[in-house]
Amino acid sequence: MSPLISIVMATYNGEKYLREQVDSLLAQSYPSLEFVFVDDASSDSSLVILRKYALTDSRIHIVANTVNQGLLSTFETGIRAAKGEMMALADQDDVWMLDKISLLAGAIGSHSMIYADSALTNAAGTVTGKFSDRNHLCDYPTALHYVFGTKAMGHAMLFKREIIDIALPFPDYVGHDYILGFAAAALNGVSYFPTTLVNYRQHSSNTMGADLSKGKKNYNTREERNARIVKRLNLLADRCPAGDEREILQALAQDFASGGIVARIRRFFTVASHHRAMLAYKGKSALGSFSYSFKLLFSIF
């Protein structure tokens, strides 16, 4: 018997594209699914639309926030309500390939998470490219792979329940997909499935899920940027299971928090020694990785 998989979707004022996405979710070929749809106090007809679907499909469970909670809290509510052995997160305005869950579930193996490539579409749904055209997508087998960043996006993930204790509660200063991916990498790793399984819609009114602009700088000064970086490194060190990787993260967090030359030298050697993991998402050459590591003698990132 196929293990139960929960598809968790957060909605907020998404009526324009919602039906197309829900239809693609309900039509998934995987045989054992539940759907947890959490509406974040929409002022449009999103909740009405979801409730109509629930009348004809007993797999659908709806949670309705009475007050707007925001994206992180809404997804966390859905994950906590989900009963599946594995879970996948859905944005309200995308369209999934019908065999997305079947393919990812068949390929996840012993990994804690697997993620796929995505087709990029405009508001009308016309494909304009692939996420992998703009980003280096790869496996993330260790916690150290998440030190500087990642390209594993939430809408493309399938993950096992085992990561929840590490990932939750969601901190409010990193993306939910970032901390979920880190938790998976810290346990049994993240695998990349090199096939486009989602049509990822980009449009001006995105309100749930993240468009590609989420990587824009969200700080005003260098000091603010540095403080956020140190805070994120401390988060990784705190959430990482005990072991060598946690010790490396703890030491790196301390060295990034220090402005002293000795700490700068230590963090250079730490990153240079682990560049294949820490800089994997950048797809840099050995020379490029060394150059990036060398910059840490003079600045934080």
TIDRENBA-126166 format. One line per 2 residues: number of its first residue (from 1); for each residue x, z, y negated of N, C-alpha, C. Coordinates in Angstrom, 2 decimals, decimal comma. Layout:
NUM = X Z Y X Z Y X Z Y  ...
//
This chain:
1 = 0,84 0,00 1,21 0,00 0,00 0,00 0,87 0,00 -1,25  0,53 -0,82 -2,22 1,30 -0,93 -3,45 1,13 0,33 -4,29
3 = 2,24 0,86 -4,84 2,12 2,06 -5,68 1,33 1,76 -6,95  0,63 2,78 -7,45 -0,15 2,63 -8,67 0,77 2,45 -9,87
5 = 0,46 1,47 -10,68 1,18 1,23 -11,93 0,20 1,36 -13,09  0,59 2,12 -14,10 -0,24 2,32 -15,29 0,24 1,42 -16,41
7 = -0,68 0,69 -17,00 -0,39 -0,09 -18,21 -0,97 0,67 -19,39  -0,09 1,09 -20,29 -0,48 1,91 -21,44 -0,42 1,05 -22,69
9 = -1,53 0,95 -23,39 -1,58 0,17 -24,62 -2,06 1,04 -25,78  -1,35 0,95 -26,89 -1,75 1,62 -28,13 -2,40 0,60 -29,05
11 = -3,53 0,96 -29,64 -4,21 0,03 -30,55 -4,48 0,69 -31,89  -4,42 -0,13 -32,93 -4,82 0,31 -34,27 -5,18 -0,92 -35,09
13 = -6,44 -1,05 -35,42 -6,93 -2,18 -36,23 -6,41 -3,52 -35,71  -6,54 -3,71 -34,41 -5,98 -4,91 -33,78 -7,01 -5,90 -33,28
15 = -8,20 -5,88 -33,85 -9,30 -6,68 -33,31 -9,01 -8,18 -33,23  -8,18 -8,70 -34,12 -7,97 -10,15 -34,21 -7,40 -10,73 -32,92
17 = -6,42 -10,04 -32,33 -5,75 -10,57 -31,14 -6,04 -9,76 -29,88  -6,82 -8,72 -29,99 -6,95 -7,74 -28,92 -7,55 -8,32 -27,65
19 = -8,59 -9,11 -27,77 -9,25 -9,64 -26,57 -8,30 -10,49 -25,74  -7,51 -11,31 -26,40 -6,58 -12,18 -25,68 -5,57 -11,36 -24,89
21 = -5,09 -10,29 -25,49 -4,14 -9,43 -24,78 -4,81 -8,69 -23,63  -5,96 -8,08 -23,86 -6,64 -7,34 -22,80 -6,96 -8,27 -21,63
23 = -7,39 -9,48 -21,91 -7,67 -10,43 -20,83 -6,43 -10,69 -19,98  -5,27 -10,80 -20,63 -4,04 -11,04 -19,88 -3,62 -9,82 -19,07
25 = -3,95 -8,63 -19,54 -3,63 -7,41 -18,79 -4,53 -7,28 -17,57  -5,81 -7,47 -17,76 -6,76 -7,30 -16,66 -6,58 -8,37 -15,58
27 = -5,98 -9,49 -15,94 -5,79 -10,58 -14,99 -4,47 -10,49 -14,24  -3,71 -9,43 -14,43 -2,43 -9,29 -13,74 -2,62 -9,39 -12,22
29 = -1,67 -10,06 -11,57 -1,79 -10,30 -10,13 -1,45 -9,07 -9,29  -0,80 -8,09 -9,87 -0,44 -6,88 -9,11 -1,72 -6,16 -8,68
31 = -1,79 -5,70 -7,42 -3,08 -5,24 -6,88 -3,50 -3,82 -7,24  -2,58 -2,96 -7,69 -2,93 -1,55 -7,88 -2,57 -1,11 -9,29
33 = -3,54 -1,22 -10,20 -3,30 -0,96 -11,61 -4,35 -0,02 -12,19  -3,92 0,77 -13,16 -4,84 1,46 -14,06 -4,44 1,11 -15,48
35 = -5,40 1,17 -16,38 -5,16 0,82 -17,77 -5,54 2,00 -18,65  -4,57 2,49 -19,41 -4,80 3,59 -20,34 -4,68 3,02 -21,74
37 = -5,81 2,87 -22,40 -5,85 2,31 -23,75 -6,11 3,45 -24,74  -5,18 3,64 -25,67 -5,29 4,72 -26,65 -5,49 4,10 -28,03
39 = -6,65 4,33 -28,61 -6,93 3,81 -29,95 -6,63 4,89 -30,99  -5,86 4,49 -32,00 -5,37 5,46 -32,99 -6,27 5,48 -34,23
41 = -7,55 5,81 -34,02 -8,52 5,95 -35,11 -8,65 4,66 -35,92  -8,83 3,55 -35,22 -9,00 2,27 -35,90 -10,24 2,28 -36,79
43 = -10,14 1,55 -37,90 -11,30 1,40 -38,79 -12,00 0,06 -38,58  -11,47 -0,78 -37,68 -12,13 -2,03 -37,35 -12,85 -1,88 -36,01
45 = -13,08 -2,97 -35,31 -13,86 -2,92 -34,08 -13,01 -2,77 -32,82  -11,75 -2,39 -32,95 -10,86 -2,29 -31,78 -11,43 -1,38 -30,70
47 = -11,88 -0,20 -31,07 -12,39 0,75 -30,08 -13,67 0,22 -29,44  -14,51 -0,42 -30,21 -15,74 -1,00 -29,66 -15,40 -2,06 -28,62
49 = -14,42 -2,89 -28,93 -13,99 -3,93 -27,99 -13,49 -3,31 -26,69  -12,66 -2,29 -26,79 -12,12 -1,64 -25,60 -13,23 -1,02 -24,76
51 = -14,18 -0,39 -25,40 -15,27 0,26 -24,66 -16,15 -0,76 -23,94  -16,30 -1,93 -24,50 -17,06 -2,98 -23,82 -16,35 -3,42 -22,55
53 = -15,03 -3,56 -22,62 -14,26 -3,90 -21,42 -14,40 -2,80 -20,37  -14,36 -1,55 -20,80 -14,43 -0,43 -19,86 -15,76 -0,38 -19,11
55 = -16,80 -0,91 -19,70 -18,11 -0,92 -19,04 -18,12 -1,77 -17,79  -17,23 -2,75 -17,73 -17,23 -3,68 -16,60 -15,98 -3,59 -15,73
57 = -15,06 -2,69 -16,05 -13,84 -2,55 -15,26 -13,49 -1,07 -15,15  -13,66 -0,51 -13,97 -13,46 0,93 -13,76 -12,00 1,33 -13,81
59 = -11,09 0,38 -13,85 -9,66 0,70 -13,94 -9,26 1,14 -15,35  -10,13 0,92 -16,30 -9,81 1,19 -17,71 -10,19 2,62 -18,08
61 = -9,25 3,32 -18,69 -9,48 4,67 -19,23 -9,15 4,63 -20,72  -10,05 5,11 -21,53 -9,88 5,04 -22,98 -9,69 6,43 -23,57
63 = -8,70 6,55 -24,43 -8,49 7,76 -25,22 -8,66 7,36 -26,69  -9,49 8,07 -27,41 -9,75 7,74 -28,81 -9,27 8,87 -29,71
65 = -8,21 8,61 -30,46 -7,76 9,60 -31,44 -8,79 9,70 -32,57  -9,13 10,91 -32,96 -10,08 11,10 -34,06 -9,40 11,01 -35,42
67 = -8,08 11,24 -35,43 -7,28 11,13 -36,65 -6,07 10,27 -36,32  -5,67 9,42 -37,25 -4,53 8,54 -37,02 -3,27 9,36 -36,77
69 = -2,60 9,08 -35,65 -1,42 9,83 -35,23 -0,12 9,05 -35,38  -0,20 7,74 -35,47 1,00 6,92 -35,53 1,40 6,40 -34,16
71 = 2,28 5,43 -34,16 2,66 4,71 -32,94 3,28 5,62 -31,88  4,27 6,42 -32,26 4,97 7,25 -31,28 4,03 8,22 -30,58
73 = 3,24 8,93 -31,36 2,32 9,90 -30,78 1,27 9,23 -29,92  0,82 8,05 -30,33 -0,21 7,35 -29,58 0,31 6,90 -28,23
75 = 1,50 6,34 -28,19 2,08 5,95 -26,91 2,37 7,18 -26,04  2,84 8,25 -26,66 3,10 9,46 -25,88 1,81 10,00 -25,26
77 = 0,73 9,97 -26,00 -0,56 10,40 -25,45 -0,93 9,56 -24,23  -0,74 8,26 -24,33 -1,06 7,38 -23,21 -0,19 7,62 -22,00
79 = 1,09 7,82 -22,22 2,01 8,07 -21,11 1,66 9,38 -20,41  1,33 10,40 -21,18 0,98 11,69 -20,57 -0,33 11,60 -19,79
81 = -1,21 10,70 -20,19 -2,49 10,55 -19,49 -2,39 9,66 -18,26  -1,34 8,86 -18,17 -1,20 7,90 -17,09 -0,90 8,59 -15,76
83 = -1,39 8,03 -14,67 -1,22 8,61 -13,35 -0,30 7,79 -12,44  0,14 6,65 -12,90 0,90 5,75 -12,05 2,30 6,24 -11,71
85 = 2,82 5,75 -10,59 4,21 6,03 -10,21 5,17 5,27 -11,12  4,69 4,14 -11,66 5,43 3,37 -12,65 4,51 3,06 -13,81
87 = 5,11 2,74 -14,96 4,33 2,49 -16,17 4,92 1,31 -16,93  4,04 0,62 -17,65 4,44 -0,45 -18,55 3,68 -0,27 -19,86
89 = 4,35 -0,53 -20,97 3,73 -0,38 -22,28 3,33 -1,75 -22,82  2,17 -1,80 -23,46 1,67 -3,07 -23,99 1,39 -2,95 -25,48
91 = 1,80 -3,97 -26,23 1,39 -4,09 -27,63 0,04 -4,78 -27,68  -0,72 -4,52 -28,71 -2,10 -5,00 -28,77 -2,23 -6,48 -29,10
93 = -1,16 -7,12 -29,54 -1,27 -8,50 -30,02 -0,44 -9,50 -29,24  0,14 -9,10 -28,11 0,91 -10,01 -27,28 0,02 -10,65 -26,22
95 = 0,63 -11,47 -25,38 -0,03 -12,02 -24,20 0,96 -11,97 -23,05  0,55 -11,38 -21,94 1,43 -11,24 -20,78 1,24 -12,39 -19,81
97 = 2,35 -12,80 -19,17 2,26 -13,72 -18,04 1,54 -13,00 -16,90  0,74 -13,71 -16,14 -0,14 -13,07 -15,17 0,60 -12,39 -14,03
99 = 1,83 -12,79 -13,77 2,60 -12,16 -12,68 3,68 -11,23 -13,21  3,57 -10,81 -14,46 4,60 -9,95 -15,06 4,83 -8,68 -14,23
101 = 3,79 -7,92 -13,98 3,95 -6,66 -13,27 4,39 -6,89 -11,83  3,84 -7,88 -11,17 4,23 -8,16 -9,78 5,71 -8,48 -9,68
103 = 6,22 -9,30 -10,58 7,63 -9,68 -10,54 8,54 -8,50 -10,84  8,21 -7,74 -11,87 9,06 -6,61 -12,23 9,02 -5,52 -11,16
105 = 7,84 -5,24 -10,62 7,73 -4,22 -9,57 8,49 -4,63 -8,33  8,52 -5,93 -8,04 9,24 -6,41 -6,88 10,75 -6,41 -7,05
107 = 11,21 -6,34 -8,30 12,64 -6,44 -8,56 13,28 -5,13 -9,01  12,48 -4,10 -9,30 13,05 -2,89 -9,88 13,96 -2,14 -8,92
109 = 13,67 -2,19 -7,63 14,52 -1,55 -6,63 14,74 -0,08 -6,91  15,99 0,35 -6,87 16,32 1,76 -7,08 16,52 2,11 -8,55
111 = 16,45 1,11 -9,43 16,64 1,37 -10,85 15,47 2,17 -11,42  15,73 2,88 -12,49 14,67 3,65 -13,16 13,82 2,78 -14,08
113 = 14,36 1,64 -14,47 13,66 0,74 -15,39 14,12 -0,68 -15,17  13,23 -1,61 -15,45 13,58 -3,02 -15,50 12,89 -3,61 -16,71
115 = 13,54 -4,57 -17,36 12,90 -5,23 -18,50 13,17 -6,73 -18,43  12,30 -7,50 -19,03 12,37 -8,95 -18,96 12,65 -9,55 -20,34
117 = 12,93 -10,83 -20,35 13,02 -11,59 -21,58 11,60 -11,83 -22,11  11,50 -12,22 -23,37 10,20 -12,49 -23,98 10,24 -13,81 -24,73
119 = 9,13 -14,54 -24,68 8,97 -15,71 -25,53 8,49 -15,26 -26,90  9,06 -15,79 -27,95 8,64 -15,48 -29,31 7,58 -16,48 -29,74
121 = 6,49 -15,99 -30,30 5,43 -16,88 -30,77 5,07 -16,55 -32,21  4,48 -17,52 -32,87 3,96 -17,26 -34,21 2,56 -16,69 -34,11
123 = 1,91 -16,52 -35,24 0,59 -15,89 -35,25 -0,43 -16,68 -34,43  -0,26 -18,00 -34,38 -1,20 -18,84 -33,64 -0,92 -18,85 -32,14
125 = 0,18 -18,23 -31,72 0,52 -18,19 -30,31 1,43 -19,31 -29,85  1,94 -20,11 -30,78 2,86 -21,19 -30,45 4,25 -20,63 -30,21
127 = 4,85 -20,97 -29,08 6,18 -20,47 -28,74 7,22 -21,10 -29,65  8,06 -20,25 -30,24 9,10 -20,71 -31,17 10,51 -20,46 -30,65
129 = 10,62 -19,78 -29,52 11,94 -19,48 -28,96 11,84 -18,35 -27,97  12,99 -17,78 -27,63 13,06 -16,65 -26,71 13,84 -15,52 -27,37
131 = 13,53 -14,31 -26,96 14,28 -13,16 -27,48 15,76 -13,28 -27,14  16,06 -13,84 -25,96 17,45 -13,98 -25,54 18,20 -15,04 -26,34
133 = 17,49 -15,88 -27,10 18,17 -16,83 -27,97 18,90 -16,11 -29,10  18,39 -14,96 -29,48 18,92 -14,22 -30,63 19,70 -12,97 -30,24
135 = 19,58 -12,56 -28,99 20,15 -11,28 -28,57 20,82 -11,40 -27,21  21,85 -10,60 -27,01 22,53 -10,54 -25,71 21,79 -9,53 -24,84
137 = 21,12 -10,01 -23,80 20,37 -9,14 -22,90 21,17 -8,91 -21,63  21,17 -7,67 -21,15 22,02 -7,32 -20,02 21,50 -6,06 -19,34
139 = 22,14 -5,68 -18,23 21,84 -4,41 -17,58 22,41 -3,26 -18,40  21,80 -2,08 -18,26 22,29 -0,85 -18,88 22,39 0,22 -17,79
141 = 23,49 0,22 -17,04 23,57 1,10 -15,87 23,93 2,55 -16,15  24,35 2,89 -17,37 24,75 4,27 -17,66 24,23 4,70 -19,03
143 = 24,23 6,00 -19,26 23,80 6,54 -20,55 24,70 6,06 -21,69  25,97 5,79 -21,40 26,90 5,37 -22,44 26,53 4,01 -23,01
145 = 25,76 3,23 -22,28 25,33 1,93 -22,78 24,40 2,04 -23,98  23,88 3,24 -24,23 22,92 3,41 -25,33 23,53 4,06 -26,57
147 = 24,83 4,24 -26,61 25,46 4,93 -27,73 25,24 4,19 -29,04  25,46 2,89 -29,05 25,38 2,12 -30,30 24,10 1,30 -30,43
149 = 23,38 1,11 -29,36 22,16 0,34 -29,46 21,77 -0,31 -28,16  20,69 -1,06 -28,20 20,14 -1,70 -27,01 19,24 -2,84 -27,44
151 = 18,98 -3,74 -26,53 18,06 -4,85 -26,80 16,89 -4,84 -25,83  16,67 -3,75 -25,12 15,53 -3,63 -24,20 14,30 -3,19 -24,99
153 = 13,31 -4,04 -25,10 12,14 -3,76 -25,93 10,99 -3,20 -25,10  10,20 -2,33 -25,72 9,16 -1,60 -25,01 8,14 -2,47 -24,32
155 = 7,73 -3,56 -24,96 6,68 -4,40 -24,39 7,14 -5,15 -23,14  8,45 -5,19 -22,91 9,01 -5,93 -21,78 9,42 -5,04 -20,62
157 = 9,19 -3,73 -20,73 9,69 -2,75 -19,76 8,68 -2,43 -18,66  9,22 -2,09 -17,49 8,50 -1,37 -16,44 9,40 -0,21 -16,05
159 = 8,88 1,01 -16,04 9,74 2,16 -15,74 9,05 3,13 -14,80  9,88 3,94 -14,14 9,38 4,91 -13,17 9,07 6,24 -13,86
161 = 8,17 6,97 -13,25 7,75 8,26 -13,80 8,92 9,23 -13,94  9,95 9,06 -13,15 11,08 9,99 -13,14 11,76 10,15 -14,49
163 = 11,59 9,20 -15,39 12,29 9,29 -16,68 11,54 10,11 -17,71  10,28 10,46 -17,43 9,42 11,05 -18,45 9,94 12,39 -18,95
165 = 10,45 13,22 -18,05 10,91 14,55 -18,47 12,07 14,47 -19,46  12,87 13,40 -19,37 13,96 13,22 -20,32 13,47 12,59 -21,62
167 = 12,57 11,63 -21,51 12,16 10,85 -22,68 11,18 11,57 -23,59  10,33 12,42 -23,02 9,31 13,11 -23,82 9,74 14,53 -24,14
169 = 9,33 15,04 -25,30 8,53 14,38 -26,32 9,34 13,34 -27,10  8,66 12,32 -27,64 9,35 11,31 -28,42 9,84 11,91 -29,74
171 = 11,12 11,79 -30,05 11,59 12,18 -31,39 11,07 11,19 -32,41  10,95 11,62 -33,66 10,35 10,75 -34,67 11,38 9,93 -35,44
173 = 12,64 9,92 -35,00 13,67 9,20 -35,74 14,35 8,11 -34,91  13,85 7,85 -33,71 14,28 6,68 -32,94 13,04 6,04 -32,33
175 = 13,15 4,79 -31,94 12,02 4,11 -31,33 11,70 4,65 -29,95  10,43 4,57 -29,57 10,03 5,04 -28,24 10,71 4,24 -27,15
177 = 10,92 2,93 -27,37 11,58 2,13 -26,35 13,05 2,51 -26,21  13,66 2,95 -27,30 15,07 3,37 -27,25 15,24 4,62 -26,38
179 = 14,43 5,63 -26,61 14,61 6,87 -25,84 14,14 6,70 -24,40  13,14 5,87 -24,15 12,74 5,59 -22,78 13,86 4,87 -22,04
181 = 14,46 3,88 -22,68 15,56 3,17 -22,05 16,76 4,05 -21,81  17,06 4,92 -22,78 18,18 5,85 -22,58 17,93 6,75 -21,39
183 = 16,72 7,29 -21,28 16,39 8,17 -20,15 16,59 7,45 -18,83  16,17 6,19 -18,78 16,32 5,41 -17,55 17,79 5,13 -17,25
185 = 18,55 4,77 -18,28 19,97 4,50 -18,08 20,70 5,75 -17,61  20,29 6,91 -18,12 20,94 8,17 -17,75 20,64 8,58 -16,31
187 = 19,55 8,08 -15,74 19,20 8,42 -14,36 19,74 7,36 -13,40  18,97 6,33 -13,15 19,38 5,31 -12,17 19,53 3,92 -12,76
189 = 19,63 3,86 -14,07 19,99 2,61 -14,71 18,82 1,71 -15,07  19,13 0,75 -15,96 18,16 -0,24 -16,44 18,63 -1,62 -15,99
191 = 17,75 -2,36 -15,35 18,07 -3,70 -14,87 17,40 -4,75 -15,75  18,10 -5,85 -15,97 17,54 -6,95 -16,76 17,03 -8,05 -15,85
193 = 15,79 -8,50 -16,09 15,15 -9,57 -15,32 15,09 -10,80 -16,23  15,91 -11,82 -15,98 16,10 -12,92 -16,95 15,01 -13,99 -16,92
195 = 13,78 -13,57 -17,09 12,64 -14,48 -17,12 11,70 -14,04 -18,24  11,13 -14,98 -18,98 10,19 -14,63 -20,04 8,84 -14,29 -19,43
197 = 8,39 -13,06 -19,63 7,15 -12,58 -19,03 6,12 -12,12 -20,05  6,47 -12,19 -21,32 5,54 -11,82 -22,40 5,64 -12,85 -23,52
199 = 4,51 -13,25 -24,06 4,49 -13,98 -25,32 4,39 -12,95 -26,43  5,48 -12,77 -27,13 5,62 -11,71 -28,13 5,25 -12,26 -29,50
201 = 4,09 -11,87 -29,98 3,54 -12,47 -31,20 4,12 -11,81 -32,45  4,61 -12,63 -33,37 5,13 -12,16 -34,64 4,21 -12,63 -35,77
203 = 3,72 -11,69 -36,55 2,82 -12,04 -37,63 2,90 -10,99 -38,72  2,32 -11,29 -39,86 2,49 -10,44 -41,04 1,75 -9,13 -40,97
205 = 0,76 -9,01 -40,08 -0,07 -7,81 -40,05 0,18 -6,93 -38,84  1,39 -7,04 -38,24 1,71 -6,15 -37,12 1,49 -4,70 -37,51
207 = 0,68 -3,97 -36,72 0,45 -2,55 -37,00 0,80 -1,67 -35,82  0,80 -2,24 -34,62 1,23 -1,51 -33,43 2,32 -2,32 -32,75
209 = 3,24 -1,60 -32,12 4,37 -2,30 -31,55 5,31 -2,66 -32,69  6,45 -3,20 -32,36 7,44 -3,50 -33,39 7,76 -4,98 -33,39
211 = 7,87 -5,57 -34,59 8,35 -6,93 -34,64 9,87 -6,88 -34,78  10,49 -8,05 -34,90 11,95 -8,08 -34,91 12,53 -7,47 -36,18
213 = 11,71 -7,18 -37,16 12,20 -6,55 -38,38 12,46 -5,07 -38,20  12,13 -4,50 -37,03 12,31 -3,06 -36,85 13,78 -2,65 -36,88
215 = 14,67 -3,65 -36,74 16,08 -3,34 -36,79 16,63 -3,26 -38,20  15,79 -3,48 -39,22 16,25 -3,39 -40,59 16,71 -1,97 -40,92
217 = 17,62 -1,88 -41,87 18,14 -0,58 -42,26 17,02 0,28 -42,82  16,96 1,52 -42,35 15,92 2,44 -42,82 16,58 3,66 -43,48
219 = 17,60 3,38 -44,28 18,26 4,43 -45,04 18,62 3,87 -46,41  18,85 4,77 -47,37 19,11 4,34 -48,74 20,57 4,50 -49,14
221 = 21,26 5,44 -48,54 22,65 5,69 -48,89 23,51 5,76 -47,64  24,81 5,63 -47,83 25,75 5,74 -46,71 25,66 7,11 -46,07
223 = 25,50 8,15 -46,90 25,41 9,50 -46,37 24,17 9,67 -45,50  23,05 9,09 -45,95 21,83 9,16 -45,16 21,99 8,43 -43,84
225 = 22,63 7,26 -43,89 22,89 6,51 -42,66 23,73 7,33 -41,69  24,81 7,91 -42,19 25,70 8,68 -41,33 24,99 9,88 -40,71
227 = 24,15 10,54 -41,50 23,41 11,70 -40,99 22,46 11,29 -39,87  21,81 10,14 -40,03 20,89 9,65 -38,99 21,65 9,30 -37,72
229 = 22,83 8,72 -37,86 23,63 8,35 -36,69 24,05 9,59 -35,92  24,53 10,60 -36,63 24,94 11,84 -35,97 23,75 12,50 -35,29
231 = 22,60 12,49 -35,96 21,39 13,07 -35,37 21,02 12,36 -34,08  21,15 11,04 -34,06 20,82 10,28 -32,85 21,81 10,57 -31,73
233 = 23,08 10,68 -32,05 24,08 10,99 -31,02 23,84 12,38 -30,44  23,48 13,33 -31,28 23,15 14,67 -30,78 21,93 14,64 -29,87
235 = 20,96 13,79 -30,20 19,79 13,63 -29,34 20,21 13,14 -27,95  21,05 12,12 -27,90 21,50 11,59 -26,61 22,25 12,66 -25,81
237 = 23,11 13,40 -26,49 23,86 14,45 -25,80 22,92 15,53 -25,26  21,91 15,88 -26,03 20,96 16,92 -25,61 20,09 16,47 -24,45
239 = 19,69 15,19 -24,44 18,76 14,70 -23,42 19,48 14,24 -22,15  20,76 13,98 -22,23 21,48 13,45 -21,07 21,63 14,52 -19,99
241 = 21,38 14,17 -18,72 21,60 15,14 -17,63 23,06 15,60 -17,60  23,29 16,79 -17,05 24,63 17,35 -16,98 25,55 16,42 -16,21
243 = 26,81 16,34 -16,66 27,78 15,50 -15,99 28,78 14,94 -16,98  29,63 14,02 -16,51 30,69 13,46 -17,34 30,13 12,73 -18,56
245 = 29,05 11,97 -18,37 28,51 11,21 -19,49 28,00 12,14 -20,60  27,39 13,24 -20,21 26,92 14,18 -21,22 28,10 14,77 -21,99
247 = 29,17 15,09 -21,31 30,35 15,64 -21,98 30,94 14,63 -22,96  30,95 13,36 -22,57 31,45 12,32 -23,47 30,56 12,20 -24,70
249 = 29,26 12,23 -24,50 28,32 12,13 -25,62 28,43 13,34 -26,55  28,59 14,53 -25,98 28,74 15,73 -26,80 30,00 15,65 -27,66
251 = 31,10 15,24 -27,04 32,36 15,13 -27,78 32,27 14,05 -28,86  31,63 12,94 -28,52 31,50 11,85 -29,49 30,62 12,27 -30,67
253 = 29,55 13,00 -30,40 28,68 13,48 -31,47 29,46 14,40 -32,42  30,28 15,26 -31,86 31,08 16,16 -32,69 32,09 15,39 -33,53
255 = 32,71 14,37 -32,93 33,71 13,61 -33,65 33,09 12,74 -34,74  31,90 12,22 -34,50 31,23 11,43 -35,53 30,75 12,32 -36,67
257 = 30,47 13,58 -36,39 30,03 14,50 -37,44 31,18 14,95 -38,32  32,40 14,79 -37,85 33,57 15,25 -38,59 34,16 14,11 -39,41
259 = 34,65 14,44 -40,58 35,29 13,43 -41,41 36,80 13,45 -41,29  37,34 14,32 -40,44 38,78 14,47 -40,33 39,45 13,33 -39,60
261 = 40,72 13,11 -39,88 41,46 12,01 -39,28 41,62 12,19 -37,77  41,79 13,42 -37,32 41,93 13,66 -35,88 40,65 13,26 -35,15
263 = 39,50 13,61 -35,71 38,22 13,23 -35,10 38,05 11,72 -35,11  38,48 11,05 -36,18 38,38 9,60 -36,25 39,22 8,94 -35,16
265 = 40,40 9,46 -34,96 41,28 8,91 -33,92 40,67 9,13 -32,54  40,12 10,33 -32,32 39,50 10,62 -31,02 38,33 9,68 -30,75
267 = 37,48 9,46 -31,76 36,32 8,61 -31,51 36,74 7,16 -31,30  37,81 6,73 -31,95 38,34 5,39 -31,69 38,75 5,25 -30,23
269 = 39,53 6,21 -29,74 39,99 6,13 -28,35 38,84 6,28 -27,36  37,84 7,11 -27,70 36,69 7,26 -26,81 35,94 5,95 -26,67
271 = 35,65 5,31 -27,79 34,91 4,05 -27,74 35,75 2,94 -27,13  37,03 2,89 -27,46 37,90 1,86 -26,88 37,98 2,02 -25,36
273 = 37,99 3,26 -24,89 38,08 3,51 -23,44 36,80 3,14 -22,71  35,68 3,20 -23,41 34,38 2,93 -22,77 33,67 1,74 -23,42
275 = 34,44 0,81 -23,97 33,83 -0,28 -24,73 32,94 -1,18 -23,88  33,26 -1,34 -22,60 32,44 -2,21 -21,76 31,01 -1,69 -21,65
277 = 30,85 -0,37 -21,66 29,51 0,22 -21,62 28,92 0,32 -23,02  29,65 0,95 -23,94 29,09 1,25 -25,25 28,78 0,02 -26,08
279 = 29,51 -1,07 -25,86 29,31 -2,28 -26,66 28,74 -3,42 -25,84  28,22 -3,12 -24,65 27,70 -4,17 -23,77 26,60 -4,98 -24,44
281 = 25,72 -4,29 -25,18 24,56 -4,98 -25,76 24,96 -5,99 -26,82  26,18 -5,87 -27,37 26,64 -6,80 -28,39 27,21 -8,08 -27,79
283 = 27,58 -8,03 -26,50 28,15 -9,21 -25,85 29,48 -9,63 -26,45  30,26 -8,68 -26,91 31,53 -8,99 -27,56 32,64 -9,27 -26,56
285 = 33,62 -10,05 -26,98 34,82 -10,25 -26,20 35,66 -8,98 -26,23  36,72 -8,94 -25,41 37,60 -7,77 -25,40 38,21 -7,55 -26,79
287 = 38,60 -8,65 -27,45 39,18 -8,54 -28,79 38,14 -8,05 -29,79  36,92 -8,57 -29,67 35,85 -8,13 -30,56 35,52 -6,66 -30,37
289 = 35,55 -6,21 -29,12 35,28 -4,80 -28,83 36,36 -3,91 -29,41  37,63 -4,35 -29,30 38,72 -3,57 -29,87 38,59 -3,50 -31,38
291 = 38,26 -4,63 -32,00 38,11 -4,66 -33,45 37,00 -3,72 -33,90  35,89 -3,72 -33,18 34,77 -2,83 -33,51 35,20 -1,37 -33,36
293 = 35,91 -1,07 -32,28 36,38 0,30 -32,06 37,34 0,72 -33,17  38,20 -0,21 -33,61 39,19 0,10 -34,63 38,52 0,47 -35,96
295 = 37,37 -0,12 -36,23 36,65 0,18 -37,47 36,24 1,65 -37,54  36,12 2,28 -36,37 35,68 3,67 -36,34 36,73 4,62 -36,92
297 = 37,94 4,12 -37,14 38,95 4,93 -37,82 38,62 5,08 -39,31  37,80 4,17 -39,82 37,56 4,13 -41,27 36,10 4,37 -41,66
299 = 35,18 4,15 -40,74 33,77 4,36 -41,03 33,08 4,81 -39,76  31,81 5,23 -39,88 31,10 5,71 -38,70 30,75 4,56 -37,78
301 = 29,98 3,59 -38,24 29,65 2,43 -37,40 30,06 1,18 -38,14
//
